[in-house]
Amino acid sequence: MTGSTETTTRTGPIRPKLLLATAVRVLRQLRADPRTVGLILGIPVILMTLLYFMFSEAPHSPFAPNPFDRIGTVMLGILPFTTMFLITSIAMLRERRSGTLERLLTTPLGRLDLLGGYGLAFSILAAIQAVLAVGVSYWLLDLQLAGSIGWVFVIAMLDAMLGVGLGLLCSAFAQTEFQAVQFLPIVVIPQLFLCGLFVAREDLPGWMQALSTVMPLTYAVQALQEVAANVAATSLMWRDIGIVAACTLIALALAAGTLSRRSA
């Protein structure tokens, strides 16, 4: 068993040239794995299509929102968050286990340059994923909402970036890809249960309401619900978007602090 040592890393300000170089390297690696790229981009579209047909003949009151509209809008935030969390955590774990991360950290590349590059690369992928999922849902599956579809895209992309940040952070605490996958039921599923999708948050037991308050996916779902129900942007939507963005930055900052960890 190899002993662990500490790698000294640069912690100065981000240098855009190195950040972009890192992002290009990651995107080239992803391009070499078209199956993974296809899954990242295709899974949300396929699942939204299944959701549409699942509710297409479901009975509902003419005075109540269509179930697909109500649930589909929320799922446009949940699906990118979930898929990007899983893909990012596994991809970063591979970098750690292969020794690539340690070799990069011995170069002039700083932790913020490295993490920013990974974040940028996966955020570009997340943006494409969000465009496809939202576009197919709105223009092909006839998703109806009161607000602008542009806000749904923005929130979906933020959710995907949140998944990237949490995935980068959780990858530091896994030793194998199987362990990385195990973080999904630990980090993602509780947020899914308590975000207000299945049961309104005000109907949850008090201690569950408290838990949901500290879970960032709660605010992403709430922001999407505001877009679905209101023609104009609301103050609550702006607040929730700000919270999701702040949680993403916090996750990335915490992930930066783990980059000096070496694999055993």
N, C-alpha and C positions, 0 to 999 in steps of 0.2 A: 504494500500500500504506500502510495507516495505521500509524503508529508506536505502540509499546506504552507505556503509562504505568501507574503504580502507583496503586491505589485505597486510600485510608486507610480502615480498617475498625475498628469497635469490637471489643474482645476481652475485655470484662468477662464477668461471670457470666451464665448463661442467665436470661432474663426470660420466665416461662411465658406471659404474655399475648401477647407477640410471637411466641413459638414456636408457640402454638396458631393464631394468625392466619395464619402462614406455612403451617402444615399444612392449614388450611381452604382457602387459596388453591390449593395444589397439588391437593388432592382435587377441588376444583371444576373445575380444568383437566382432570383425568383423567375426571371425569364427562361432560365435553363431548366426550370421545373414546371412545364406548362400544365401538368395535371393539377398541381397545387393551385396555380393561378386560376385555372378553370373552376376548381371547387370554391375558391374564395369568392369569385365573381358570380358563379352560377347558383350556389346553394341558397342565398336569400331570395333570388328570383324564383327558383323552383318551389321553395317553401311558401312564398306568398301566393304562387299559383295554386298550390294544393289548398291553402287556406281559403282562397276564393271559391273553389269548387266545393269545399266542405260546407260553406255557408250559402251556396247559390240557391239551394232549395229548402233551406231551413226556415220554418215558419217564424214570423215575428209580427208584432203589432205595427200597423201602418203609421202609428203615431210615435213609434220608437225608432231610433237609428238602426240602420242596417247592421247586423252583427259584424259583417266583414269590414264595414267602414270603421266601426268602433274598435275592433280588435286589430284590424290590419294596420291602422295608423300607428298604434302603439308598437306592433311587431316590427315596423320599419326602423324603430330605434333599437329594439332588443336584439334582432338578428345580426346586424353589423357589429354590435357590441360583443356578442357571444363568439362569432366566428373570428373576429380580429384578436380577441383575447386568447383564443386557443392557438391560432396560427402563430401569433407573435411570441407567446411563451415557449412554444416548441422550437421555433426558429432561433431564438436567442439562446436557449439551452444547448442547441447543437453547436452554436458558436463558442459557448463556454466549454463544452465537453471536448470539442475538437482541438482546443488550444488556440483557435483563431483570435478569440477575444484577448487572451493574454499577450499574444504576439503584437496585436495592434496597440495595446497599452504600453508597450515598450518603445513605441515610436513617438514622435512629437504630437501625435493625435491626443487631444485631451478628452476627458470623460464626457464633457458637455458636447464636444464635437462629435464624438462617437454616438452618444445617445441621441443627439439631435438628428444625426444622419439616419439612424434606424427609425426614429420617430417620423421623419420626413418621408422616407421610403414607404413605410407602411401606411402613412396618412394619405399618400398619393393613391395607393391601392384601395384604401378605405373610401376615398372620394369617388373613385370609379365604381366601386361596389354600391355606394349610396345612390349614385346617378342611375345605375341600372335598376336597382330594386325599387326606388321611388318612381322612376319613369315608367317601368312596366306596370306597377300597381296603379298609377294615376291614369295613364293614357291607354293601356290595354285592358286592365282589369276594372277600370271605371271606379276607382276609389273616390269617394265623395267626402269632402271636408269643407268647413265654412271658411277657413283661412287660406293663406297662400301656400301653394305646393313648395315654393322656395324655402319657406321656413322648415318644412318637413325635411327637405334635403339638408339644410344647415344642421338641424338637430341630429339627423341620422349620421352625418359625418362626424359631429362632435362625439356621439355615442361610440362610433367606431374608434375614434382617437382615444377615448377613455379606455376602451378595450385594449388598445395598443399599450397605453401607459401601465395599466394593471398587469398585462401580460409580461411586459419587460420586468416589472417589479417581482412578480411571482416566479419568474424563471430563475431568480437567484436562490430560491429555496428548494429547488428540485434537483435531484441527482440523475434522474432518468426521464425519458419522454413519458413513460407511464405515470411517473409522479407529477409531471407537468399537467397531464390530462386530469389527474385527480384534483387539481385546484379548481377545475370547472364546477363540480358540485359544492365546493367549499366557498368559492368567491362569487360565482355567477348565479347558481340556482336559488340561494336564499334571497338575493336581490330580486330575482324573477317572481318569487312567491309573494314578496312583501311590497312590491312597487305599486300595487293598486290595480293590476291587470285582472286578477281573479276575484278579489274581494276589495271593496272600497277601503281605503286606509282608515277612515273614521269608524268603520265597522270591525276593525281588528282589535284584539285585546290590547290593553294599555302598553304592556311591555313590548308587543310586536310593533305598535305604532312608534315607540321610542327607537326600536331597531331600524325601522324603515326610514326614520328621519336622518340617520347617519349613513344611509346607503345612497350613493350617487345616482344609481339607476332610477330611484324614486323620482328624482327631479327631472330626469330625461323624459320619463313617461308622462309626468305632469305637464311638462312643456308641450309635448305632442298632443295631449288632451286639450290643452288651451288652444292650440292651432286648429284642432278639429272642431271646436265648439264656437270659436269667435272669428269674426271677419277680420278684425284688426288685431295687431300685436298687443298683448296685455302686459301690465307691469309684472304679473306673476310669471308670465312666460320669460320675460327678460331676466327676472331674478333666477329662475331655474336654469336658464342657459348659462348665466354667470357662475352658478354653483357647479354645473357640470364641467365648464371650462377650468375653474379653479381646481376641482378634484383631479382633472387630467394633468395639470401642471404639477400638483403635489405628487401624484403617482410617478411622473417622470423624474422629479427631483429626488424622490426616495430611491428610484431605480438607479439614478446616477451614483448614489452612495454605495450601491452594491457592486459596481463594476470592478472594484479592486479585489473582489473575492475570487479565489482560485478554486478550481475543481479539485477534489481530493483524488 
